[in-house]
Amino acid sequence: MPSGQLDVPALPVLIPLGLVLMGVAALVLRRRGELRREKLIPLWLAGWYAVAVLGATMLPLRLAWGPEAGAPELYRILWIPYVTMRVDDFILNVLMLVPLAAALRVAFGVRDRKRVVLTGFLISLGIETTQLLMLLFLHGTRWADTNDLIANTLGAWLGWVLLQRVLRRRRQTELTVRS
């Protein structure tokens, strides 16, 4: 079986992906007869947010296969939370999903805390599972980390809490102005 290697750079993938998502959003809204700025811009922002998360978690990507690729680097799999946690990475992973609640609300009308947190958990689980599978079978260079799953889920919840506070403050300001 021949060996191979694939290097996937970030920007040549992410920029076209973001532009394609913008086009798809416009096309879907047009087909629904809902192509208006107030619907299109939130979808575009949510799409670019998704592209940024993809870039932060997957790219650049280096994959290898075949006998010359060697054994997978199993030290990159962190099963036990907190024991092997790097605080800086944990904080960055929390911050990465803080905007999720706002993106889900403005782009898709999701307001429920449970749905926001579950979506954050599932996104994180998908990322970590993909990183694990690439690490095991394609000698990927990313880490599969239970701390990331916890931090991302916490970030989704924290984003929902912050969004509720912003919305509550905005409503209070509107009521004060009307009085």
C-alpha positions as CSV (number, residue, x, y, z in Angstrom):
1,M,0.0,0.0,0.0
2,P,1.6,3.3,-1.0
3,S,2.1,6.0,1.5
4,G,0.8,9.5,1.1
5,Q,0.6,12.9,2.7
6,L,-1.8,15.8,2.4
7,D,-1.4,19.3,3.7
8,V,-4.5,21.4,3.7
9,P,-3.8,25.1,4.2
10,A,-6.3,27.4,6.0
11,L,-7.0,30.5,3.9
12,P,-7.3,28.8,0.4
13,V,-10.1,26.6,2.0
14,L,-11.8,29.1,4.4
15,I,-12.2,32.1,2.1
16,P,-13.9,30.2,-0.7
17,L,-16.0,28.3,1.8
18,G,-17.2,31.5,3.4
19,L,-18.0,33.0,0.0
20,V,-19.9,29.8,-1.0
21,L,-21.9,30.0,2.2
22,M,-22.8,33.6,1.5
23,G,-24.1,32.5,-2.0
24,V,-26.0,29.6,-0.6
25,A,-27.7,31.8,2.0
26,A,-28.7,34.3,-0.6
27,L,-30.0,31.6,-2.9
28,V,-32.0,29.9,-0.2
29,L,-33.6,33.1,1.0
30,R,-34.3,34.1,-2.7
31,R,-36.1,30.8,-3.3
32,R,-38.2,31.3,-0.2
33,G,-39.0,34.8,-1.3
34,E,-37.4,36.2,1.9
35,L,-34.3,37.8,0.4
36,R,-34.1,40.9,2.6
37,R,-31.1,42.6,4.2
38,E,-32.3,41.9,7.8
39,K,-32.4,38.1,7.0
40,L,-29.3,37.9,4.8
41,I,-26.8,39.7,6.9
42,P,-27.3,37.5,10.0
43,L,-27.0,34.4,7.9
44,W,-23.8,35.7,6.4
45,L,-22.4,36.6,9.8
46,A,-23.3,33.1,11.1
47,G,-21.7,31.5,8.1
48,W,-18.4,33.4,8.6
49,Y,-18.5,32.5,12.3
50,A,-18.8,28.8,11.3
51,V,-15.9,29.3,8.9
52,A,-13.8,30.8,11.7
53,V,-14.6,27.9,14.1
54,L,-13.7,25.5,11.4
55,G,-10.4,27.3,10.8
56,A,-9.6,27.5,14.5
57,T,-10.3,23.8,15.1
58,M,-9.3,22.0,11.9
59,L,-7.0,24.0,9.7
60,P,-4.2,24.0,8.7
61,L,-4.4,20.2,8.4
62,R,-1.7,17.7,7.9
63,L,-2.7,14.1,7.1
64,A,-0.6,11.0,6.3
65,W,-1.3,7.4,5.6
66,G,0.4,4.2,4.6
67,P,3.3,2.3,6.2
68,E,5.7,5.2,6.1
69,A,3.3,7.3,8.2
70,G,4.3,5.5,11.3
71,A,2.1,5.0,14.4
72,P,-0.5,7.5,15.5
73,E,0.7,10.0,18.1
74,L,-1.6,8.7,20.9
75,Y,-0.3,11.3,23.4
76,R,-2.5,13.7,21.5
77,I,-5.6,12.1,22.9
78,L,-6.5,13.5,26.3
79,W,-9.3,11.4,27.8
80,I,-9.1,12.6,31.4
81,P,-10.5,16.1,31.9
82,Y,-8.7,18.7,34.0
83,V,-5.6,16.6,34.7
84,T,-4.0,17.5,31.5
85,M,-5.7,20.9,31.0
86,R,-3.8,23.9,29.7
87,V,-5.6,26.9,31.1
88,D,-4.9,29.2,28.0
89,D,-6.4,26.6,25.7
90,F,-9.4,26.1,28.0
91,I,-10.2,29.8,28.0
92,L,-9.8,30.1,24.3
93,N,-12.2,27.2,23.8
94,V,-14.7,28.8,26.1
95,L,-14.5,32.1,24.2
96,M,-14.8,30.3,20.8
97,L,-18.4,29.3,21.4
98,V,-19.6,32.4,23.3
99,P,-20.9,34.0,20.1
100,L,-22.9,30.8,19.3
101,A,-26.0,31.9,21.2
102,A,-26.2,35.2,19.3
103,A,-25.5,33.5,16.0
104,L,-28.3,30.9,16.6
105,R,-30.7,33.6,17.7
106,V,-30.3,36.1,14.9
107,A,-29.8,33.6,12.1
108,F,-32.2,30.8,13.1
109,G,-34.4,32.2,15.8
110,V,-33.1,29.8,18.5
111,R,-33.9,31.3,21.9
112,D,-34.0,28.3,24.2
113,R,-31.0,27.7,26.6
114,K,-31.2,23.9,26.3
115,R,-31.0,24.1,22.5
116,V,-28.1,26.5,22.5
117,V,-26.1,24.5,25.0
118,L,-27.0,21.2,23.2
119,T,-25.9,22.7,19.9
120,G,-22.6,23.8,21.4
121,F,-22.0,20.4,22.9
122,L,-22.8,18.6,19.6
123,I,-20.6,21.0,17.6
124,S,-17.8,20.4,20.0
125,L,-18.4,16.6,20.0
126,G,-18.3,16.6,16.2
127,I,-15.0,18.6,16.2
128,E,-13.3,16.4,18.8
129,T,-14.6,13.2,17.2
130,T,-13.3,14.3,13.8
131,Q,-9.9,15.2,15.3
132,L,-9.8,11.8,17.1
133,L,-10.6,9.9,13.9
134,M,-8.1,11.9,11.8
135,L,-5.5,11.3,14.5
136,L,-6.0,7.6,14.7
137,F,-6.5,6.8,11.0
138,L,-4.8,9.6,9.1
139,H,-2.1,10.6,11.5
140,G,-3.6,14.1,12.0
141,T,-1.7,16.6,14.0
142,R,-4.6,18.0,16.0
143,W,-5.4,17.0,19.6
144,A,-8.6,15.2,20.7
145,D,-9.3,16.6,24.2
146,T,-12.2,16.2,26.6
147,N,-11.3,19.6,28.1
148,D,-12.2,21.2,24.8
149,L,-15.6,19.5,24.9
150,I,-16.2,20.9,28.4
151,A,-14.9,24.3,27.5
152,N,-16.9,24.6,24.3
153,T,-20.1,23.6,26.0
154,L,-19.4,26.0,28.9
155,G,-18.8,28.7,26.2
156,A,-22.2,28.1,24.6
157,W,-23.9,28.3,27.9
158,L,-22.0,31.5,28.9
159,G,-22.9,33.0,25.5
160,W,-26.5,32.3,26.2
161,V,-26.3,33.9,29.7
162,L,-24.5,37.0,28.3
163,L,-27.0,37.4,25.5
164,Q,-29.9,37.2,27.9
165,R,-28.3,40.0,30.0
166,V,-27.8,42.2,27.0
167,L,-31.4,41.6,25.8
168,R,-32.7,42.3,29.3
169,R,-30.7,45.5,29.6
170,R,-31.9,46.6,26.1
171,R,-35.5,46.0,27.1
172,Q,-35.0,48.0,30.3
173,T,-33.5,50.9,28.4
174,E,-36.4,50.9,25.9
175,L,-38.9,50.9,28.8
176,T,-37.1,53.8,30.4
177,V,-37.0,55.8,27.2
178,R,-40.7,55.2,26.6
179,S,-41.6,56.4,30.2
